[in-house]
Amino acid sequence: MNYEYFIAKRLAKKTGKSFSRPIIIIATLSISLGIAVMILSISVLQGFKSEIKEKIIGFGSHVQIVPYNIRYTNDPQGMIFSKEERGKIISIDNVKSMHPFVSKGGVIKTKSDFQGILLKGIDKDYDSNFFHHYLKSGRFINTSIEKNNEAIISKSIANKLNLALGDKLRVYFYFDNNYRARAFNVVGIYETGLGDYDEKVVVCGIGQVQSLNGWEENEVEGYEVLLKDFSLLNKTADEIYNTLGQDKTIQTIDEIEPSLFSWLDLLDSNVLVILVIMMLVSIVTITSTLLIIIFEKTNTIGILKGLGATNRSISKIFLYNASYIILRGLIFGNALALSLGFLQYKFHILKLDQDSYFLTSVPIEISTVQIIMVNLVTITICLIALLLPARSISKIDPIKSIRFD
C-alpha cells in the first residue's frame, strides 16, 4: 500500500465531526442521484424505442419485398415468387423468416357507423406471436385454411362499430365503379396502442384477398421479411436487393414509416440533454467538495510539505479521497437505479396515457453494457475535472499553512 492511499484512507475515516462532512454527504447523494437519473433515462429510452419498434415491425416486418411498379399503378398485378428466390433470401444469415401478404383497402359498414380499413391477408408461414401477445379476447385466425372467413379486428374498431366476438363483419371494396362485399366472422380482438394501425388494420386469410383481386394462389402483393438483428437492417436489405435484382422494390421499415422513426431518433437528443446536465451537476459538486476538503486540510497539507511530500503526492492523496466519494456515489446510484428499474419492470407502477405515448406504462430496458459505459464515463470525466482543484495544492505555502487554523 503506497503512503498516499494510506493517508487518504485515514483522512476519509476522520471526517466524523469535521466541517466538510455534510458537504461530503451532499456530494455523495448528488452523484448517486445523478448516476441514477442517467441510468434510468437511458433504460426508459431504450425500453420505449424497443417497444414502439416491436409494434411497428409487428404490423409491417423489418423488410418488405414488392414489385417495382406496385407504387405507380392503381391496378397492381400479383407477384409470383419462385422457391429458388425464397430459398436464397432465407439463406441470408440475418434473415429469420419470410411470409407472403396481400392487402386491400375497404370500408366496414354497420347499421350505426362505418370505418375505412386495410384488410391484410396472411398465410400459414406468418409469425403470429405479435398478435397473440396483443390479443385482448378471442383467438388468432386459422391460417391453415386459406379461404376461411375468419378475421381479427382492433379494440378501437370494435368499440367504434359496436362489434364483438362472433359478430359478422361486412367489408365493402371498390372495383371499376362497382362495389364488392365480403363477410367475415370476428374471432379475435387485439389492441397494440398504435392508433394509426389499430384504427385500420384487419387481418384475415390470404386467400380471401387474393380472390378479391382475381389472383391465383401463387400470386401475392409481396413478402415480409423478419430479421434476427435490427442493427443490421440496411446491410441485410442490400443483400436481399443484390440477391433478387432490380425488378423488385426492397423497403426497410424505417423507409415505410419515416416519421415514426424520425420521432424515435429525436428522443435520443432529449436524453442526451439530460445526461449532459446530470454530468455537469456531478462535476460541479465533486470539484466544489474537493476544494472545501483542501481548504479544511490546509494545515495537514503544510505539515506534509514540511515533511518533504511533493505537490504531486499530496494531490494524489486528495484525488484518492475524492475518488472514494465518487465510487460511493456510483454504488448507491446504481443500486437505486436498478431497484427502481426492477420495480417498474415488474409491477408497472408508473402509468402512461396510451393515446399519447402508445404504451400503458413506462417501459424499462436495462442494458449491462450501457450501465458500464455510463459509470466509466462518469468516473473518467469527474477525475479529469478534479485535476484543476488539485493543482491549487501547489500554491499553498507550507509555513503559512502550518499556522493556518
GIWOSUL-V416379 format. One record per residue. PHI is phi as a letter, one per 30 degrees, with the letter a starting at -180 (none if undefined). D_CENTER is the distance of its C-alpha to the mean C-alpha in Angstrom with 2 decimals. Layout:
# GIWOSUL-V416379
PHI/D_CENTER, PHI/D_CENTER
This chain:
# GIWOSUL-V416379
none/45.01, d/45.67, d/47.40, d/44.72, d/42.22, d/45.02, d/45.94, d/42.33, d/41.95, d/45.21, d/44.23, d/40.94, d/42.96, c/45.54, c/43.46, e/44.56, c/46.63, d/45.87, d/44.92, d/41.61, e/40.42, d/38.75, d/37.24, d/35.79, d/34.39, d/32.77, d/31.35, d/29.94, d/28.35, d/26.99, d/25.33, e/24.05, d/22.49, d/21.13, d/19.39, d/18.14, d/16.68, d/15.03, d/13.51, d/12.41, d/11.02, d/8.81, d/7.95, d/7.40, d/5.28, d/2.95, d/4.12, d/4.43, d/2.64, d/3.44, d/6.32, d/7.36, d/7.49, e/9.24, d/11.55, d/12.43, d/13.15, e/15.04, d/17.34, b/17.79, i/16.84, d/15.68, b/19.16, c/22.15, c/25.72, b/28.27, e/31.82, e/32.27, c/34.21, d/32.30, d/30.86, c/34.39, b/36.49, d/37.02, b/38.45, d/36.10, c/37.65, d/36.13, c/34.75, c/36.30, c/34.30, d/36.45, d/35.75, d/36.09, d/33.30, d/30.98, d/31.99, d/31.19, d/27.62, d/27.03, d/28.48, d/25.76, e/23.94, d/20.31, d/21.36, c/20.73, a/22.72, b/24.10, a/25.86, d/27.99, b/27.49, b/29.77, b/28.90, a/31.34, d/31.29, a/33.49, b/34.44, d/34.63, b/37.74, c/38.98, d/42.03, c/40.14, a/37.35, b/35.58, a/32.06, d/30.99, b/28.78, c/27.51, d/28.98, c/27.05, c/29.16, b/27.85, c/29.85, d/29.98, d/27.65, d/24.69, d/21.89, d/22.05, e/19.58, d/17.12, d/19.96, d/21.42, d/18.34, c/18.56, d/22.38, c/23.97, a/27.49, i/29.56, b/28.56, d/27.24, d/29.87, d/32.24, d/31.37, d/34.35, c/36.61, d/35.64, c/37.85, d/37.44, c/36.87, d/33.87, a/30.79, c/27.75, b/26.83, d/24.20, d/25.04, d/25.24, d/27.81, d/29.66, d/29.96, d/31.11, c/33.67, h/34.66, c/33.91, b/33.65, e/33.58, i/36.68, d/37.32, d/38.42, c/36.19, c/38.16, c/36.37, c/38.34, b/37.89, c/39.75, b/41.88, h/44.68, i/45.64, b/45.54, c/43.17, c/42.39, b/41.14, b/39.36, c/39.18, b/36.33, c/36.08, d/32.97, c/31.93, a/28.39, b/26.25, c/22.44, a/19.92, c/16.24, j/16.01, d/15.45, e/18.85, d/19.64, d/19.42, e/20.79, d/23.74, b/24.94, d/23.95, b/26.67, c/26.66, b/30.01, d/31.82, d/32.07, d/35.88, d/36.13, d/34.45, d/36.37, d/39.61, d/38.80, d/38.50, i/41.57, c/39.79, d/40.74, d/38.69, c/37.52, c/36.45, b/32.80, d/30.74, l/28.31, b/26.06, c/22.38, c/20.99, c/18.13, c/16.96, d/16.31, b/14.02, d/11.72, d/12.38, c/16.01, e/15.71, d/18.30, d/20.51, d/20.80, d/21.51, d/24.27, d/25.67, d/25.90, d/27.60, d/30.04, d/30.80, c/31.67, j/33.27, d/33.46, d/34.48, b/30.93, c/28.00, c/24.66, c/21.66, d/18.03, d/15.46, d/14.50, d/18.30, d/18.74, b/16.21, d/16.34, d/16.11, d/12.81, d/11.19, d/13.28, d/12.09, d/8.37, d/10.02, d/12.21, d/9.78, e/9.82, d/13.55, d/13.57, d/11.93, d/14.30, d/17.15, d/16.49, d/16.47, d/19.66, d/21.37, d/20.81, d/22.03, d/25.05, d/25.90, d/25.92, d/28.08, d/30.52, d/30.86, d/31.58, d/33.94, d/35.81, d/36.16, d/37.55, d/40.04, d/41.22, d/41.69, d/43.62, d/45.75, d/46.50, c/47.42, e/49.58, d/52.63, d/51.01, d/50.02, d/53.67, d/54.97, d/52.67, d/53.79, d/57.37, d/56.93, j/55.83, d/52.04, d/50.44, e/47.94, d/45.38, d/45.96, d/45.80, d/42.56, d/41.09, e/42.22, d/40.31, d/37.22, d/37.28, d/37.67, d/34.72, d/32.57, d/33.49, d/32.21, d/28.90, d/28.44, d/29.32, d/26.83, d/24.04, d/25.09, d/25.24, d/21.98, d/20.05, d/21.90, d/21.11, d/17.34, d/17.18, d/19.61, d/17.88, d/14.49, d/16.47, d/18.37, d/15.48, d/13.88, d/17.43, c/19.05, h/16.55, d/18.84, d/17.11, c/17.19, b/15.89, d/17.89, d/16.54, d/18.52, c/16.80, c/13.13, i/13.11, b/12.39, c/15.22, b/13.85, d/11.45, d/8.60, b/8.58, b/7.31, c/10.11, c/10.70, e/14.46, d/14.56, d/12.60, d/14.84, d/17.84, d/17.12, d/16.85, d/20.07, d/21.88, d/21.21, d/22.35, d/25.45, d/26.35, d/26.16, d/27.98, d/30.68, d/31.24, d/31.59, d/34.11, d/36.44, d/37.74, d/39.04, d/40.28, d/42.55, d/44.40, d/46.08, d/48.23, d/49.76, d/51.04, d/54.81, d/55.83, d/59.19, d/57.82, d/54.81, d/57.03, d/58.93, d/55.69, b/55.08
